Amino acid sequence: MNTHGRLHVEVFIEPMFQENGFLLWGDDGPDCWILDPGLPPQPEEIVKAIGVRQLSPHSILLTHCHPDHIGGVGSLRSSFPEVKIIAPRDEEHMLENANANMSAQFGFPIVIPNADRLIGPGDALSLGELAWRVLDVAGHSPGGLAYYCPQAGVVFTGDALFAGSIGRYDFPGSSRQRLLANIQQHLLTLPDETVLYSGHGPASTIVHEREHNLTLQWELEQ
């Protein structure tokens, strides 16, 4: 578990795609978010952690709707029927269409329930007393979002920006131009010491990626 001010973050790594799912909660109550729950056994590990920490799941929050980031939504909704599903507005069509979210192409079709709330860039969220901003990071996927909490100094970038790399842009609905523009405008402009949690790989900071991400630097120079 990592603590950033009043925010606590627990990371769960799914073995097939090495996808990071997250459990987030604050100091001010039991409400928690589940962010980008992946394929088994990750959902079961998240359920166990929620029980151990005596948390109450408020929302399942999605950065984007590729299969490795939504694979656990169905089972978690079964475990917590009252939990709300919050998804990117521009990826609504991917929730109940295994071809659109690409899970059919991988050989394990996934469909999940309709979102309780669809959100987009500029929207605001709150987890207890912690305020969050929704950022546009589309390009890896057609409507990808990042979630930024200035109070805690953290941003969850999905598959837009990684430690040392950036997201792929060769999938249906991807756009290299959009991805690079959004990284430049909405992520690299965050405060230097903002901790970056991505969909795969270790955490980093904005200043480290701005100065040392050679893949990103190469892409921006092309």
C-alpha positions in Angstrom: 0.0 0.0 0.0 1.2 3.5 -0.9 0.0 6.7 0.9 -0.2 10.1 -0.7 -1.4 12.6 1.9 -5.0 11.4 2.7 -5.1 9.0 -0.2 -4.2 5.3 0.0 -3.4 3.2 -3.1 -3.1 -0.5 -3.3 -1.9 -2.0 -6.6 -2.9 -5.5 -7.9 -1.0 -6.9 -10.9 -2.8 -9.3 -13.2 -0.4 -12.0 -14.4 -1.4 -12.4 -18.1 -1.1 -8.8 -19.3 0.7 -7.5 -16.2 -2.1 -5.0 -15.9 -2.4 -2.8 -12.8 -5.7 -2.7 -11.1 -6.1 -0.3 -8.1 -8.0 0.1 -4.9 -8.2 3.7 -3.7 -9.6 5.1 -0.4 -9.2 8.1 1.8 -8.8 8.8 5.5 -12.3 10.1 6.0 -14.4 7.0 5.6 -14.8 3.5 4.2 -15.8 4.5 0.7 -13.4 3.2 -1.9 -12.9 3.2 -5.7 -11.8 0.2 -7.7 -9.9 1.4 -10.8 -9.5 -0.7 -13.9 -10.1 -4.2 -12.5 -8.5 -6.8 -14.8 -8.8 -10.5 -15.4 -8.7 -13.2 -12.7 -7.3 -13.6 -10.1 -7.2 -9.8 -9.7 -10.9 -9.4 -8.9 -10.7 -12.0 -6.1 -7.6 -10.3 -4.7 -9.4 -7.0 -4.7 -12.5 -8.4 -2.9 -10.2 -9.9 -0.3 -8.4 -6.6 0.3 -11.7 -4.8 0.6 -12.8 -7.2 3.3 -9.6 -7.0 5.2 -9.6 -3.2 5.1 -13.3 -3.0 5.9 -14.0 -0.7 2.9 -17.2 0.0 1.1 -16.9 0.0 -2.7 -18.5 3.1 -4.1 -17.5 3.0 -7.8 -15.6 1.0 -10.4 -13.8 3.6 -12.4 -12.4 2.9 -15.9 -9.6 4.8 -17.7 -10.5 3.0 -20.9 -12.4 -0.1 -22.1 -9.8 -2.5 -23.4 -10.3 -6.1 -22.1 -7.3 -6.1 -19.7 -8.8 -3.1 -17.9 -12.5 -4.2 -17.7 -12.1 -8.0 -17.3 -13.0 -7.9 -13.6 -15.9 -5.6 -13.8 -18.6 -8.3 -14.0 -17.4 -10.4 -11.1 -16.9 -7.4 -8.9 -20.4 -6.2 -9.7 -21.6 -9.6 -8.7 -19.7 -9.3 -5.4 -20.9 -5.7 -4.8 -24.3 -5.2 -6.6 -24.6 -1.6 -5.4 -21.3 -0.5 -6.8 -21.5 2.1 -9.6 -19.7 1.7 -12.9 -18.1 4.9 -14.2 -16.8 4.8 -17.8 -15.5 7.1 -20.5 -18.3 8.7 -22.5 -16.6 8.1 -25.8 -16.2 4.4 -25.1 -19.7 3.5 -24.2 -20.0 1.4 -27.3 -17.1 -0.8 -26.1 -18.8 -2.0 -22.9 -21.3 -4.4 -24.4 -19.5 -5.2 -27.6 -16.7 -7.7 -27.4 -15.5 -6.8 -30.9 -15.3 -3.1 -30.1 -13.4 -3.7 -26.9 -11.2 -6.2 -28.7 -11.7 -9.1 -26.2 -13.2 -11.2 -29.0 -10.0 -10.9 -31.0 -8.1 -12.1 -28.0 -10.3 -15.2 -27.8 -12.1 -14.4 -24.5 -15.2 -12.2 -25.3 -16.0 -9.8 -22.5 -19.1 -7.7 -22.1 -20.0 -5.7 -19.0 -23.1 -3.9 -17.7 -24.0 -0.5 -18.9 -22.3 2.3 -17.0 -24.1 4.1 -14.3 -22.3 7.2 -15.2 -20.5 8.3 -18.4 -17.9 11.0 -18.0 -15.5 13.0 -20.1 -12.6 15.5 -20.0 -13.3 18.4 -17.6 -15.7 16.5 -15.3 -15.1 16.4 -11.6 -15.3 13.5 -9.2 -14.9 13.1 -5.4 -13.8 10.3 -3.2 -14.7 11.4 0.3 -13.1 14.8 0.7 -10.6 14.3 -2.2 -11.5 16.2 -5.4 -10.5 14.7 -8.7 -10.2 16.1 -12.3 -10.9 14.1 -15.4 -8.3 14.6 -18.1 -8.3 13.8 -21.8 -5.7 11.2 -22.7 -7.4 9.6 -25.7 -5.2 8.2 -28.4 -4.3 4.8 -27.2 -8.1 4.2 -27.1 -10.8 6.4 -28.6 -11.9 8.1 -25.3 -9.2 7.3 -22.8 -9.3 9.3 -19.5 -6.8 10.0 -16.7 -7.8 10.8 -13.2 -5.9 13.5 -11.3 -6.1 14.4 -7.6 -4.2 17.6 -6.9 -4.6 17.2 -3.1 -2.9 13.9 -3.1 -0.5 14.7 -6.0 -1.3 11.6 -8.0 -2.6 10.9 -11.5 -3.8 7.6 -13.0 -3.1 7.5 -16.7 -4.4 4.2 -17.9 -2.4 3.2 -21.0 -1.5 6.7 -22.2 1.8 7.3 -20.4 4.0 4.7 -18.7 7.3 4.8 -16.9 9.7 5.0 -19.8 7.1 4.5 -22.6 3.8 5.5 -24.0 0.7 3.6 -25.0 0.3 1.7 -28.3 -1.5 3.6 -31.1 -2.0 0.8 -33.6 -5.4 -0.4 -32.2 -8.8 0.3 -33.7 -9.8 3.8 -32.6 -6.2 4.7 -31.8 -4.5 7.9 -32.9 -0.8 8.7 -32.5 -1.4 12.4 -33.0 -4.1 12.6 -30.3 -2.1 10.5 -27.9 1.0 12.7 -28.1 -0.9 15.9 -28.0 -2.9 14.8 -24.9 0.3 13.7 -23.1 1.9 17.0 -23.8 -1.1 19.2 -23.0 -2.7 17.3 -20.1 0.0 15.2 -18.4 3.4 16.8 -18.8 1.9 20.1 -17.7 1.0 18.6 -14.2 3.3 19.6 -11.3 6.7 18.0 -11.4 6.4 15.7 -8.4 2.9 14.3 -9.3 3.1 10.6 -8.9 2.1 8.7 -12.1 0.3 5.4 -11.8 -0.2 3.7 -15.2 -2.0 0.7 -16.4 1.2 -1.4 -16.7 4.5 -1.2 -15.0 5.9 0.7 -12.0 4.9 4.1 -10.8 6.9 7.2 -11.7 6.7 11.0 -11.5 5.8 13.6 -14.1 9.2 15.2 -13.9 11.0 11.9 -14.4 8.9 11.1 -17.5 9.3 14.6 -18.9 13.1 14.4 -18.6 13.9 10.7 -19.0 11.2 9.0 -21.1 13.3 8.3 -24.2 10.4 6.7 -26.1 8.2 9.8 -25.5 11.1 12.1 -26.5 11.7 10.1 -29.7 8.0 10.2 -30.6 7.8 13.9 -30.0 10.8 14.6 -32.3 9.4 12.7 -35.3 
